[in-house]
Amino acid sequence: MKHILNKTAAQIREEARQRREALERQRRELEELEQEASTEELILDAFERNYQLLTAESGNRLAPEVKEMALKQVLMYWRKMRDVATSVTQTEVKLSLPNIKKSDGATFTIEGVVDIVRDNDRTILYDIKTHDYHQVHTNKPMYQKQLNVYAHIWQTLRGEGLNETCIICTSFPEELKEAIQQDNAVMIDRELERWNPLVDIPFDQAAVEDTIDEFREVVEKIENGVFAPPPQEKLKMPAHGATGPMFVTHVCRNCDARFGCDAYRSYAQKTKFRTRDDVFYALDTVDDYGSEGEQLARRNAEAVQGLNLLDAGTT
């Protein structure tokens, strides 16, 4: 009481205002924590539903360790990209460039899906890639071609303003993968802070026609049945330029036809296990025969054997 009596009315009013502001901050922080918890529960539920759906459609299951790593990647991606994700105003916007003529006069259509962020008077086009930052950053011209076409469609055909194009790289950098494998919380926090999934891609209207010509060439090769597999030596070379991931990592392991490619199967069967990723990539070569349970048992056995060899340092 004496303490209050020694203060002026203005001082008491100011302290009351400060207490209200502190309580309001705490209330907002609590709401944010509740929202984060609710969002991550939704992510967990959606991940499991999608996994079960894909399993039912494909008849294949992931090894438990692979599934757990996939879930961790989704959650960490959300935590890192929360600001961008919550500011997206249009998701999975379908962009279409129709009636592109081939050499025989027939036509085809280029289509893509992007996310759009409108922030006051700025519009940003995001394209999500399952590649890491280093790979995209060191090969910008390759990614620029695709985003140039998307930007061209958005600006020219749809008549919308655009200020920036950007790629979101969902793959973890190697340093973060290593921290996760070691289950080192300090390293994980440090590498998460360093991880930058965003790569700005400059827009070049002059290059759009060249990119369309490249699309046209690929379409004609596909329709004419020109599917020459690369020699095995190429699999060990960088996919683009002099640096970056090997062709086998960037191209082959994302190709649905790799199981029927002699060059890829030969490479995979000869590859020594250097990292835990190598173990699971090698599972691609497990013969696809027998029941789903038999296939899963073989894949798990291969994984256990590979991980044991890796942990024992005998590979």
N, C-alpha and C positions, 0 to 999 in steps of 0.2 A: 504494500500500500504506500509506504514511504517513497519507494522507488517511483511509483506512478505520480505521486504528488509533486515530486521534484521535476516533472516534465511538463512542458507546455502542451496545449491542446494540439498545436501543429505537429509536435514531435510524436504524440500518441497516434494521431491520424496517419502519419507517415509510417510508423511501425506497423499499424494495422494493414496499411496498403501493401507493405512488403511481405507480411505474413500471408495475405490473400494471394499475392503473386507466387509465393513459394508453394502454396497449396495447389494453385492452378498448374504450375509446372509439374508437380508430383502427379497430379491427376492425369495430365497429358502423357507423362512418361508411363504411367500404369496402363493407360489405354493403348499406347503403342506396344507395350510388352504383351498385352492381351491379344492385340491384333496380330502380332508376330507369331505368337503361339498358335492362334487359330489358323493363320495362313500355312504354317509348317505342318499342322495336322492335316489340312486339306491337301498339301503336297504329298504327304505320306500316303494318304488314302488314294489320291489320283495315281500315284506311282504304282501302287499295288494293283489297282483296277486295270491300268494299261498293261502291266506286266502279265496279268492273268489273261487279258484279251489277246495279246500278242502270242502268248503260249498256246492258247486254244487255236489260233489261226495258223501258226507255223508248226505246231507239234514239237517244238524244241524248248528246253529250259536252260537257264543260265546256272552255272555253278554258283553256290551260295556266296563265295567270296566276290565273284564278279558282280552279282546282283547288289551286294552291300556297297561295293565301290561305286556302282552306278547311282545308287540312292544318295550316297555322300556327295557325289558330284552335283546332283540336282539341288540338294540343300545348300551347298556352299555357293553354287552359282546364284541362287536366289538371294542369299545373304550379301553377296558381293554386288549384285546388280539390282538391289531392291529399289534404289532411286529411279533408275531407268524404267524398270518394270512397272512401277506404280505411276509413272508419268506417260506411259503409252496410251495414246488416245484412240488408235485403230490397230487391231491385231489381225494378223494373217490376211493382209490386204492383197487380193489377187490382181496382178498386173498382167496384161495380155497385149502382145503385138501380133495381130493377125495378118493373113494374106501375104506372107513372104514367099516370093516365087523362087522355085528351084530351076535348074537348067532345063528341065523337061517341061516347064510351064506349070507344073502342079504347085500347090501352095502348102505352107505349114504355118504353125503358130508358135511363138515363143511365149511361155508363161512363167511367172515367178510369184512367190509369196513373200511379203515383207511386213514389217511393223512400222507404224508411223507415230511420231511424237510431235504434237503441236504445242508449242510453249509461247504464249502471247503471239508475237508476229513472226516467230521462227518455226520452220518445219524441218524435221530430221527424218531421214529414211534409214532404217536399220535392217540389215540382213544377218541372220544368225548362221554361223558356220561351226561345225564340230572340229575346228582346227585350233592350234595354239597361237598365241600372239606372235611369237617369233616367226612362225611359218608364214602367217599372213603379212606381217610387216616387211619381211625380206622378199616377198613376192607380190607386192602391191599391184604391179601392172596386170598380173593374171586375174586378180579379184576385181580390179578396176573395170575390166571389160564387161563383166556381168552387171555390175552396179551402174555402169554407164547406160546400158540398155534399160534397166529399171527406171533410172532417173529420166531418160528420154521419154518413156511411156508416161510417167507421172507428170512431167512438165508439158510435153508436146501434145500427147493424145488426150490426157485428162485435163489439161489446162490448169494444173495446180502449181502453186509456188513451192520451191524447194531451196533450202539454204545449206544443207549438209547431207552427205551420205556416209554411212559408217557401218563397219562390220563388228559384230559381237562374237568373240572367240570363246566357245564354251569349254574347250579342252584345257585341262590343268597344265601349267608349265612343269617341266621335269623336277624343279626344286620343290614344288608343292607336292607332287606325287611322292617324292622321296620322304618328305616330312610325314605324309599320311601313312606310308608304309611302315615308318619307324614309330608311328603313334606318339610323336613328340609334340605336345601341345604348344610349347614355346615356338618351335620351328614352324608349326602350322600357322599360328597367329602372325608370325613374321612374314611368311611367304604369301599368306592371304593379303596382307597389307601391300606387298610388292606387286601382286598379280594385277595386271591391267588388261581386261578382256576387250577393250575398245580400240579399234584402229580406224582412224579417219581416212576415207578414200576420196581423193579429188575427182571431180566430175569433168569429163572431157567430151564435149558434144562432137568434136571432129572425129573421134575414134569409134563412134557408134556404128557407122556403116561397115568398118573393118570387122567389128565384132559380129555383126549380122552375117557377114560373108563367112566367118569361121563357123557360126552355127549352121549355115546352109551347107557347108562342106561336110560337117559331121552328120547331119541328117541324111544327106545323099549317100554317104558311106554306109550308114546303118541300113537304109532301105535297099541298097545294092548288095548287102551281105558281105561287106568288106570288114572282116574282123580278124586281122592279123595280130596274134599275140606277140608281145615284145620278147626279145631274146632274154634268157635268164641273166645275162650280164647287166642288162639295163635295170633290172630290179634292184641292184645294189647301188645304182647311181642316184644322185639327187633328182627329185622329180622336176624341179624347175631351177635353172641357173646352176651356180657352182656350190651353193650351200643349201641347207634346209633338209627336211626329211627325205629319206630314200623313196624311190618310186614304189617299192613294195609296200611301204608304210602309208604313203599318201594316196596311192591309186589302187593297188591290188587289194588291200585289206578293206576297201570300201566298195569293191566290185562284186556283184552278185554272181558273176560267172567265174569267179576265181577257182571254185571247186573243180571245174572242168578244164582248167588251164594247166598244162604240163609244166610250164615254167614256174608258176607259183607253187604248185604242189612240191616240185623238186626242191625249190628254195626252202619252203617251210619245213620239209622233212630233214633237211641238212642243217637247219639253224640250231645253234647251241643256245641254251637258256642263259641269258645274261641278266635279265631282270624278270620280275614277276609278270610283267606285261607279256614278255616273250612266251611264257608258259601258256597263257590263255590264247594268244594269237596262234600258237601251234595247234591248239585244239581244232582249228579250222580243217585240219587234214584228217581228222577222225572219220572213218568211213561211215556214211549215212545209211546204215542197214539195221534191221531188227526193229523191235518195238521201241516206243518212246523211252520206256524204263531202261531197256538195254543200252540205247544210245546214251542216255544220261549217265548210266553206270560207267560206260567206257570213258566218257568225257571226264567224269569226276576222278576215275582211276588215273587217267593221263595227267590231270591237274595235280593230284597228290604226288605222283611219282616225280613230276617236273619240279614241284616246290620242294620236295625232299632233297632232290639233287642240288637244287639251287642253294638251299639252306646249308647243305653239307659242304658246299664249295667244290663239288666234284665236276662241275660243268665248264 
